[in-house]
Amino acid sequence: MHINPSIPHDELKRTASADTQTPIVFVVDDDVSVREALELLIDSAGWIAQTFASAADFLAADRPGCPNCMILDVYLPDLNGLDLQKLISDDRREMPIIFVTGQGDIPTSVKAMKAGAVEFLTKPFEESDLLNAVEDALRRSREAIALDSDMDTLRARHASLSRRERQVLALVVSGLMNKQVAYELGISMVTVKTHRGKVMEKMQATSFADLVNLAGKLGIGREPTAAPEKLSSAR
């Protein structure tokens, strides 16, 4: 791949959204000429490039707290690209991967895409194709980071509930009526209504349907409810 000097800098420039840090694009490729060319292209596009010659070097680096993605060579000297993808896929959902290779084949590309890769490019490739793939990857990264942030907030709200409020939450979103919840917990309906109101307030639910949706995101209400004798001890 060669950088085309005829492309004006302004046409390559990508601007991060105002409320985020400048995105980082990781490049993992054992070919120094490719790393240097990609670093120049990425920097020219307004992003920050961090390059690595091996998967081990990348894994030893600090994890960023901003939108990011990776341009990854399939064939590396230690851990190959597909193995690295598998290793980090669960832990780094906010880091989409763009594969590049000089020895592409259909089975490899299919395997990479099925595992979640944004794009699979065979060298030499068009700079515009790579830039568009990075743009898409960074958009996905922002969405993943926002989702993680929302879930952290939701978990914090749930953590603010008392033990009894959590029990009431689990029972009401499982479909039980107030009088059934009262029976299950061995408390009065008035107490159930009070706890239910506190749950709505602390979870910042705008309606019961909203509460069910929030609980579903936390995985609450999907398990069978506990037996009355197990719950009554937490009055």
C-alpha positions in Angstrom: 0.0 0.0 0.0 1.3 3.5 -0.9 0.1 6.8 0.4 -1.2 8.9 -2.5 0.3 12.4 -2.2 -2.3 13.8 -4.6 -5.1 13.4 -2.1 -5.6 16.8 -0.3 -5.2 16.6 3.5 -8.7 18.1 4.0 -10.3 15.3 2.0 -8.7 12.7 4.3 -9.4 14.6 7.6 -11.9 12.9 9.9 -13.1 14.8 13.0 -14.0 13.1 16.2 -17.3 14.1 17.8 -17.0 17.0 20.1 -17.8 15.0 23.2 -15.2 12.3 22.7 -11.4 12.1 22.7 -9.6 11.6 19.4 -10.1 8.0 18.4 -7.1 5.6 18.4 -6.5 3.2 15.6 -4.2 0.3 16.5 -2.1 -1.3 13.7 -0.7 -4.7 14.2 1.5 -5.8 11.3 4.9 -7.3 11.2 5.8 -5.4 8.0 7.4 -2.1 9.0 6.7 -0.4 5.7 3.0 -1.2 6.1 3.0 0.1 9.6 4.6 3.3 8.6 2.3 3.8 5.6 -0.8 3.2 7.7 0.4 5.4 10.5 0.8 8.3 8.0 -2.6 7.7 6.5 -4.3 7.4 9.9 -2.7 10.5 11.3 -3.6 12.4 8.1 -7.2 11.4 8.6 -7.3 13.0 12.1 -7.0 9.9 14.2 -4.2 8.7 16.4 -2.2 5.7 15.2 -0.5 3.2 17.5 1.5 0.6 15.7 2.8 -2.8 16.8 5.0 -5.5 15.1 3.3 -8.4 16.9 0.3 -9.5 18.9 2.4 -9.8 22.0 3.5 -6.1 21.7 -0.1 -5.0 21.4 -1.3 -7.1 24.4 1.4 -5.5 26.5 0.1 -2.0 25.7 -2.3 0.0 27.8 -6.0 -0.2 27.0 -7.5 3.1 25.8 -10.5 4.8 27.3 -11.7 6.3 24.0 -13.2 5.1 20.8 -10.8 2.8 19.0 -10.4 0.0 16.5 -7.7 -2.3 15.1 -6.2 -2.8 11.7 -4.8 -6.4 12.0 -2.7 -8.5 9.8 -3.8 -12.1 9.5 -0.3 -13.6 9.5 1.9 -12.5 12.4 5.1 -14.0 13.7 3.8 -15.1 17.1 0.0 -15.2 17.6 -1.8 -14.9 14.3 -4.5 -12.4 13.6 -7.4 -14.8 13.9 -6.1 -16.1 17.2 -5.7 -12.6 18.6 -9.2 -11.7 17.5 -10.5 -14.8 19.4 -8.5 -13.9 22.4 -9.8 -10.3 22.8 -13.3 -10.6 21.2 -15.2 -10.9 24.5 -13.1 -8.5 26.6 -12.8 -5.7 24.0 -16.1 -5.4 22.3 -15.5 -1.6 22.0 -12.5 -2.4 19.6 -13.8 -3.6 16.2 -11.2 -5.2 13.9 -10.4 -4.6 10.3 -8.3 -7.4 8.8 -5.6 -6.8 6.2 -3.5 -9.5 4.5 -1.4 -10.1 1.5 -2.4 -13.8 1.3 -6.2 -13.6 1.7 -8.4 -16.6 1.0 -12.1 -17.1 1.2 -12.2 -19.5 4.2 -10.0 -17.2 6.3 -12.1 -14.1 5.4 -15.3 -15.9 6.2 -14.0 -17.0 9.5 -12.9 -13.5 10.4 -16.2 -11.9 9.4 -18.2 -14.5 11.3 -16.1 -13.7 14.4 -17.2 -10.1 14.1 -14.6 -8.4 11.9 -15.7 -5.1 10.3 -13.9 -5.7 7.0 -11.4 -8.0 5.4 -9.0 -6.3 2.9 -6.4 -7.9 0.7 -3.2 -6.0 0.0 -2.9 -3.8 -2.0 -6.1 -2.1 -1.2 -7.6 1.3 -1.8 -6.9 3.9 0.9 -10.6 5.0 0.6 -11.7 1.5 1.4 -9.6 1.4 4.5 -10.7 4.8 5.7 -14.3 4.0 5.2 -13.8 0.7 7.2 -12.1 2.6 10.0 -14.9 5.2 10.0 -17.4 2.4 10.4 -15.4 0.6 13.1 -15.1 3.8 15.1 -18.8 4.4 14.9 -19.4 0.9 16.3 -16.8 1.5 19.0 -18.6 4.7 20.1 -21.9 2.8 20.2 -20.3 0.0 22.3 -18.8 2.4 24.7 -22.1 4.3 25.1 -23.9 1.0 25.7 -21.3 0.0 28.4 -21.7 3.3 30.1 -25.5 3.0 30.1 -25.2 -0.5 31.6 -22.8 0.8 34.3 -25.4 3.4 35.2 -28.2 0.8 35.3 -26.2 -1.5 37.5 -25.5 1.4 39.9 -29.2 2.1 40.2 -29.9 -1.5 40.9 -27.1 -1.6 43.5 -28.8 1.3 45.3 -31.9 -0.8 46.0 -32.3 -2.4 49.4 -32.4 -6.2 49.6 -36.2 -6.1 50.0 -36.6 -3.7 47.1 -34.6 -6.1 44.9 -36.9 -8.9 45.9 -40.0 -6.9 45.1 -38.4 -5.9 41.7 -37.7 -9.5 40.8 -41.2 -10.6 41.7 -43.2 -7.8 40.0 -41.3 -8.0 36.7 -41.8 -11.7 36.7 -45.5 -11.0 36.4 -46.8 -11.3 40.0 -49.5 -8.9 41.2 -49.0 -6.9 44.4 -51.1 -9.3 46.5 -49.1 -12.2 45.2 -45.8 -10.5 46.0 -47.2 -9.7 49.4 -47.9 -13.4 49.9 -44.5 -14.5 48.6 -42.7 -12.2 50.9 -45.0 -12.4 53.9 -45.6 -8.7 54.0 -48.6 -6.4 53.6 -49.8 -5.0 50.2 -49.2 -1.5 51.5 -45.6 -2.4 52.2 -45.3 -3.9 48.7 -46.7 -0.7 47.2 -44.2 1.3 49.2 -41.3 -0.8 48.1 -42.5 -0.8 44.5 -42.7 3.0 44.5 -39.1 3.2 45.8 -38.0 0.7 43.1 -39.5 2.9 40.4 -37.9 6.0 41.8 -34.4 4.5 42.3 -34.4 2.7 38.9 -35.7 6.0 37.3 -38.4 4.0 35.4 -41.0 6.1 33.7 -43.6 3.3 33.7 -44.0 -0.3 34.7 -43.2 -1.3 31.1 -40.0 0.7 31.3 -39.1 -1.0 34.6 -39.6 -4.5 33.0 -37.3 -3.4 30.2 -34.6 -2.1 32.5 -34.8 -5.3 34.6 -34.6 -7.4 31.4 -31.3 -5.6 30.5 -30.0 -6.7 33.9 -31.2 -10.3 33.5 -33.8 -9.9 36.3 -37.1 -11.7 36.2 -36.0 -14.5 34.0 -35.2 -17.0 36.8 -37.9 -18.8 38.8 -38.9 -16.9 41.9 -37.6 -18.1 45.2 -39.8 -20.1 47.5 -41.7 -18.0 50.2 -39.7 -19.5 53.1 -36.4 -18.3 51.5 -37.7 -14.8 51.0 -39.6 -14.2 54.2 -36.4 -14.0 56.3 -35.5 -10.7 54.7 -38.4 -8.6 55.9 
